[in-house]
Amino acid sequence: MRITWDSFDRGGLVIPFHWHGYLELIYVWEGSILACRGERRFELGIGELAVFTPNFLHAIYNPGGPIRYTCMLVDPDVFSHSGLTECSPITAEKLRIPEWEEKLRPEGEAAGAFETMRDEYRERRPGWELALRSAAFRVLLDLFRNHVLSWIPAAEYRKSVQSIRRIGSALSLVERSDSRPITLSDAASSAGMSLFHFSRVFHEVTGQTFLEYETGFRLGKAKRLLRESALSVAEIAKSCGWEDPNYFGRLFRTHEGMSPGRWRLGTEASHPKRDDANDPHDPDTAFAPRS
């Protein structure tokens, strides 16, 4: 089980579309977050919780302004290893997994559990790590008792996982690319599909066209470089695959409502560099706050 605390002061992509084998919970402390689960979009406010089931594509955006949230990753095998046979269907592809409401508002013990996790981490009293896990299980208990909508049929779940894995090579291709843009043809070829079939499957899984995803990913990389490096705007444009810095500037303005230079000035004034060593989606990261 992994628990992290994150904060961002600027709008834009926070966590790009990805998937993993963990149950992921996002709880908002400040601001609002736009959560994406496949092609569905929904906004989370203060005190609200999003639940992402294992092997389902999801992403997080900041619509604008400061945000603070807790990210909790739970290995589904924790249920079977703990002898919790009633919850064993959540163990990935073997049986079925539950489907939750798009967003929840934990109350009572569950809401108090997040406050307990925050306080225990801050105070670091003896046994604080055990207290964190105990509070996390209180949240999971509330989910299973009060918020499970249905159990997804095994066939439907396997079909969804298969679709995600088929486009996974294309997602990885985009992530691994340096300065070369990845074309639709490149992506379809990596997935072993025709252009038409790949485009249909990609949109079904992500709710975006491949061009929208690829452009958004490169813009996200450009924003990280604007925030964390001393490279010029022209150098950043080129390193992210745009040979023409003027075109990059126009595209950036279309998506962010301001020029790259102005965006950088605002970021430098309001937000420190992000420590990517504490990635909430890295299974080797434990109890690491970020700000």
N, C-alpha and C positions, 0 to 999 in steps of 0.2 A: 504494500500500500504506500502511495506517495502523495504528499500534500505540499502544495506550494502556495505562496501569496504573491500576487502580481499587481503592478500598477502601471498605467500609461496615461500620459497627459495630452497626447495628440490623437486626432481621428485617423482612421485608416485600418488596414489589415493588421490584426494582432497575431493570429495563428492561421496560416493558410490551410486550404483543404488537405486533409490527411486522414488516415485511419490507423488503428492499432487494435491489439487484442484485449484492451483494458476497458472496464466500465469507467467512464469519465463524468465527473460532476463539476459544474461551474456555479459558484455561489457569488452573487454580486453584493459588495459592501458599499460602493459609491459609484454614482453615475449610471449609465445604461450601456448595455452590450447588445449588438446584433448577432444572434447565434444562427448558424446555417447547418441544417441537418439534411444532407442530400439537396434536393431542390426546394425544401421548405425553409422559410425565413421567419424568425420571430424575435421580438425585442425583450430583453430581460432588464428589470429595474431593481432597485435596492431591495434586498431581502428575498429575491427570487432565484430559483435554481433551475438549471438545465441539466438533463441527463442524456448522455450519448452512449448508446449500447456498443458493445465490441464489434469491430469490423464494419462499422457504418461510417461513411464519409461525413466529415463535419469541419467547420471553420468558425472563427470568431473575428468580428469586426468591432471597432470603436467608432460609433457614429459621430463622435466629437466631444471634446471636453475630458476632464480627468475621470479615470475609472480605476477601481480597485476590486479585485475578486480573488476568491480561493479556488484553486483547481485540485481536485482529488481524483487520483487514479487508483482503481482497484483491480487487482488480478482476479478474474472470475474463478480461478482454481482455489482461491481462498475459501470458497464455500465448501467445496468437496474435501479439501484438506482439513477443514475444521469439523467435518462430520455433519455439516448442515445439509442433509439430504433433501429437505424440502425446497432448498434453493438451488439444487444441483443442475436444473435445466439451464441455468445461465452460463454453464461452462461451455461457452463457444458453440462449435458446430454440432456437437454430439447430439443434442436434443433440440431444445427451443430456447429462445430468450424472451424476456418480457418487453413490452412496449409501454413507455410512460407518456403522460401528457407532455405537450411541447415545453411548457414551463410550469414550475410548481412554486408554491409559497409555503415553505416549511413553517410549522407552527408548534408551539409547545416545546416538548423535549427536543424535537429535531432542530428547531431554530436555536434553542439553547446550546445544542451540540456544537454548532459552528462557532458560537461565542466561546465555548469551552476550549475548542481547538486553538482559537486565536490567543486566548489568555494563557493557556498552558505553554504555548510556544514562547510567548513573551517572557513569562516568569521563569521557565526552565526549572521548576521545582523537581526534587527527586521523583522519578517515575513519570516524567512528562511525556515521554514517547508512548508509554503504555496508555496514558490518559488520552492522547491523541487518537490512538487506535480504538479505544473504547468509545469515544465520542463519534468516530466515523461509523462504527457499527450501529450506533443509535440512529444515525441518519439513514443507513441502509434498511434498518428495521422499519422506519417510517415509510420508506419507499415501497417496500413489499406489502405492508399492511394497508396502506391508505391510498396509494397512487398507481398501482399497476392497472393498466387498462386491459391488456390482453396478453396472451402468449402467442408469439409469432409462429405459425406453422413451420415445421422443419424444411419443407420444400421451398417455401417462400424465402426463408432465411438463406438457404444454400444458394438460391438463384441470385439474391442480392450480393452475397459475398463473392460469387463467381463474377458478377458484373464489375464489382470494384477491383477485383484482382486482374481482370482483363485490361482495365485502363490503368492499372497500377504502374505498368512499365512506362506509359506515357507520362504520368505524373513524375516518376523518378527521372525520366529524361529531361523534363523541364527543370527539376531541382538541381540536376548535375551539370546543366549547361553553364558555360562561363559567359562569354560575350556573344555567343551565336544564338539568334532567335531560333526556336524550334517551330517548324512549319506543321501544318495539319498532316501533310504527307509523311513527315518524319514520325509523328505521333502514331498515326494509323499503322505504319509499317512496324513500329516497335511493339504494337499490340497484336500484330498479325491479322488485321482486319482491313476491309475495304474502306475507302474514305467515307462513303455513305453510312455504312454500318457503324464505324467508329464514332462518327459525329452523332448518330442517334443514341448509341449507348452512353457516350460521354455526357450528353445533355440529360438523359434519363437519370444518371447517377448524381451529377453535380448541380443540375439546374442552370448550367452555363454552357456557352459554346466553348470549344477549345481555345479559340482566339481570345475570348474574354478571360478565361483562366490564365492563359500564358502571358497576356499583357498585364493582368493584375499581379501575377507572381513577379514579373520583372520590375514593375513599379514598386512593389514591396521591397525588393532588393535595393532599388534606387533610394528609397526612403531610409533604409538602414544605413546606406553609405552616406547620405546627406547628414544623418544624425551622428554617425560614429566615426567618420573619416574626415581628413582635410583635403580630399580630392576636389578639384573644381567641378562645376556642374557639367561641363563638356566632357571631362574625364569619366564622370559617373555615367553619363549618357552612353558613352562608348563601351564602358565595361559591362553595361546592362543590355547591350545589343542595338543601341540606336546610334548610327553613324552621324546623323544630323542633330546637333544639340537644339536647334530651333524647333524641329519636329518634336523632340522629347519635351521641350518646354511647353509647347502647345498641348500635347497629350497630358502632361502632368497637371496643367491648369484645368483641363477639362474634368479630370478625375478628382482633384483636390481643391479646386476653386482658387488657387493662387500659384505663383511661380515657384519653381524649386528653390530659388534663392531666398524668397520670402518665407517659404515653409521651413527652411533650414534655420533662419534667424529666430523664428518663433520656437522651434524645438530647442535650440541652444539656450534660450532664455528660460525655458520652463521644465526641461526634462534632462536628467543625466544620462550618460551612456548606459545601454542595457547590457547586463551580464548574461551572455548566452550560455555560460557554463551551467546555469541553473535552469535548464529547459524543462518545463512541466511535463513534456511528453517524452523525456528521456527516462527510461525505467531505472537508470542508475542514480537518479537524483532523488534525495530524500529530505523532506521537511525544510526546503530551502526558500526563504523569502526573497522577493525581488522588488526593487523600486527604481 
